[in-house]
């Protein structure tokens, strides 16, 4: 049927909409960005490290704010995970940030099962999301997804090698979450010692078959920088 005939058969009360801009599939990326910005984002960070190593300080620095946190003692009988969710806003972007701290990690004499509380927490979040997906009436648009996106693993700057606890814990976690090793309080050792320690860490991580997060290098603008960021460095005085 010709276009003229279609217009002729339209009812008199039919509305004619005027386009405010270009319509085409090339505008889909912009539509997805606008939709994501309007809905906001969720980001869940798991901080693993010994008590007093600077986990809370780094989080305050990263997000340029002060999160309420209670200092942990060194006499906890086991590893206790504490989860706190915060609503942040920067410009017109909303972020629901969940920080999970591992209180008491590495403080026990027997550290054999220190990783179990951490793996149990990660598995619980996976199970909770799966149960939500299996519901007949799902509400994933409003569901708070608490699955861990990244694990910042804080390493004590001993200058020698990784502790057995660090190797075992990272090996248990690498198949469940993205691990980014962080040398904490890096300003307490010299630059030469830091570089040597970093190379030693990467050698031990590789030799033990631990899979850590690989920063993307397909973008030419950040390829050189990301290729050197397998291990992050955090100094309490320099940040």
C-alpha positions in Angstrom: 0.0 0.0 0.0 1.4 3.4 -0.9 2.2 6.0 1.7 -0.4 8.4 0.3 -3.1 5.8 0.7 -2.1 5.1 4.3 -2.2 8.7 5.2 -5.6 9.0 3.5 -7.1 6.2 5.5 -5.8 7.6 8.9 -8.6 8.8 11.2 -8.9 12.6 11.5 -8.0 12.4 15.2 -4.7 10.5 14.6 -1.7 12.3 16.1 1.3 13.2 14.1 4.4 13.1 16.3 7.3 15.5 15.6 10.8 14.1 16.1 13.0 16.1 18.4 16.2 14.7 17.0 17.8 12.0 14.9 16.4 8.4 15.3 18.6 5.5 14.4 20.5 2.5 15.7 23.6 4.6 15.8 22.1 6.5 18.8 21.8 3.3 20.9 25.1 3.7 22.7 23.9 7.2 23.9 20.6 5.8 25.0 22.3 3.1 27.0 24.6 5.6 28.7 21.6 7.9 29.6 19.6 4.9 30.9 22.6 3.7 33.0 23.2 7.2 34.4 19.6 7.6 35.4 19.5 4.3 37.1 22.8 4.7 38.9 25.5 2.2 39.5 26.4 -0.4 42.1 30.0 -1.3 43.0 31.0 -3.8 45.7 34.6 -3.9 47.0 36.1 -6.6 49.2 39.1 -5.4 51.2 41.3 -8.3 52.5 44.3 -7.6 54.7 45.6 -7.6 58.2 44.3 -5.3 60.9 45.8 -1.8 60.8 47.3 -2.2 57.3 45.4 0.8 56.0 42.3 -0.6 54.2 39.9 2.1 55.6 42.3 4.9 54.8 42.7 3.8 51.2 38.9 3.7 50.8 38.6 7.2 52.2 41.3 8.4 49.7 39.8 6.6 46.7 36.3 8.1 47.1 37.4 11.4 48.6 35.2 11.0 51.6 35.2 9.7 55.1 33.4 6.4 55.7 32.2 5.5 59.2 34.4 2.6 60.4 35.1 1.1 63.8 38.8 0.2 64.3 39.2 -3.6 64.8 41.2 -5.2 67.6 43.8 -7.9 67.2 42.2 -10.3 69.6 39.2 -11.5 67.5 38.8 -15.3 67.7 38.2 -15.5 63.9 37.8 -13.6 60.7 34.6 -11.4 60.7 33.3 -9.7 57.6 31.7 -6.3 58.0 29.6 -5.0 55.1 28.5 -1.3 54.8 26.6 0.3 52.0 26.9 4.0 51.1 25.0 6.2 48.6 27.5 8.5 46.8 26.8 11.1 44.2 29.3 12.8 41.9 28.0 15.4 39.4 24.9 13.7 38.1 26.0 10.1 38.6 24.7 8.1 41.6 26.8 5.2 43.0 25.7 2.6 45.6 29.0 1.5 47.1 29.3 -1.5 49.3 32.6 -2.0 51.3 33.3 -5.3 52.9 36.1 -5.4 55.5 37.8 -8.6 56.8 38.2 -7.8 60.5 40.7 -10.1 62.3 42.3 -11.5 59.2 45.7 -12.8 60.0 45.5 -12.1 63.7 45.0 -15.7 64.9 47.8 -18.1 65.8 46.3 -20.8 63.7 45.6 -19.1 60.3 44.8 -22.4 58.5 41.1 -21.6 57.9 41.3 -17.8 57.8 40.1 -17.8 54.1 36.9 -19.8 54.8 34.8 -16.8 56.1 35.8 -14.9 53.0 34.9 -17.6 50.5 31.7 -18.4 52.4 30.6 -14.7 52.1 31.4 -14.6 48.3 29.4 -17.8 47.7 26.5 -16.5 49.8 26.2 -13.4 47.6 26.2 -15.6 44.4 23.5 -17.8 45.9 21.4 -14.9 46.9 21.5 -13.5 43.3 20.7 -16.9 41.9 17.7 -17.3 44.1 16.4 -13.9 42.9 16.9 -15.0 39.3 15.0 -18.2 39.9 11.9 -16.4 41.2 8.8 -16.4 38.9 8.4 -12.7 39.5 11.9 -11.3 39.4 12.7 -7.7 40.4 16.3 -7.5 39.2 15.9 -3.8 38.3 15.5 -2.9 41.9 17.4 -5.8 43.5 20.6 -4.8 45.3 23.2 -7.0 43.8 25.8 -7.6 46.5 28.1 -9.9 44.4 31.7 -8.8 44.9 33.1 -7.0 41.8 36.7 -6.7 43.0 38.9 -7.8 45.9 41.7 -5.5 46.9 44.2 -7.7 48.6 46.5 -5.7 50.9 50.1 -7.0 51.2 52.4 -6.1 54.1 55.6 -4.4 52.7 58.0 -6.9 54.3 60.4 -6.5 51.4 61.0 -10.2 51.2 58.2 -12.5 49.9 54.5 -13.3 50.2 53.3 -15.0 53.4 51.9 -18.5 53.2 48.5 -17.1 54.3 48.5 -14.6 51.4 49.3 -17.3 48.8 46.7 -19.7 50.1 44.0 -17.0 50.4 44.6 -15.5 46.9 44.6 -19.0 45.4 41.2 -19.8 47.0 39.7 -16.5 45.8 41.1 -16.1 42.3 38.3 -18.3 40.7 35.6 -16.4 42.5 36.5 -12.7 42.2 38.8 -10.3 40.5 41.9 -9.8 42.7 44.1 -6.7 42.7 47.1 -7.0 44.9 48.0 -3.8 46.8 51.3 -3.1 48.5 50.1 -1.2 51.5 52.2 1.5 53.2 54.6 1.4 50.4 56.2 4.7 51.7 57.8 2.7 54.5 60.4 1.2 52.2 62.8 2.8 49.6 61.9 3.0 45.9 64.6 0.4 45.1 63.3 -2.0 47.7 59.7 -1.4 46.5 60.6 -2.2 42.9 62.4 -5.3 44.0 59.6 -6.4 46.2 57.0 -5.9 43.4 59.0 -8.1 41.0 59.3 -10.7 43.7 55.5 -10.7 44.3 54.8 -11.0 40.6 57.2 -13.9 40.3 55.6 -15.8 43.3 52.1 -15.1 42.1 52.9 -16.5 38.6 54.8 -19.5 39.9 51.9 -20.4 42.2 49.3 -20.2 39.4 47.4 -17.3 41.0 45.2 -15.5 38.6 45.0 -11.8 39.3 43.1 -9.1 37.5 44.7 -8.0 34.3 44.1 -4.3 33.4 42.9 -3.9 29.8 45.5 -2.9 27.3 43.4 -2.8 24.1 42.9 1.0 24.5 46.0 2.7 23.1 45.6 5.7 25.4 46.0 3.6 28.6 47.9 0.6 27.3 51.3 1.6 28.5 50.0 2.6 32.0 47.8 -0.5 32.5 50.6 -2.9 31.4 52.6 -1.9 34.5 49.7 -2.0 37.0 49.5 -5.7 37.8 50.4 -4.8 41.4 49.1 -1.5 42.8 51.1 0.6 45.2 49.6 2.5 48.1 51.5 4.8 50.4 49.8 6.3 53.4 51.9 9.5 53.1 51.9 9.9 49.4 48.2 9.8 48.8 
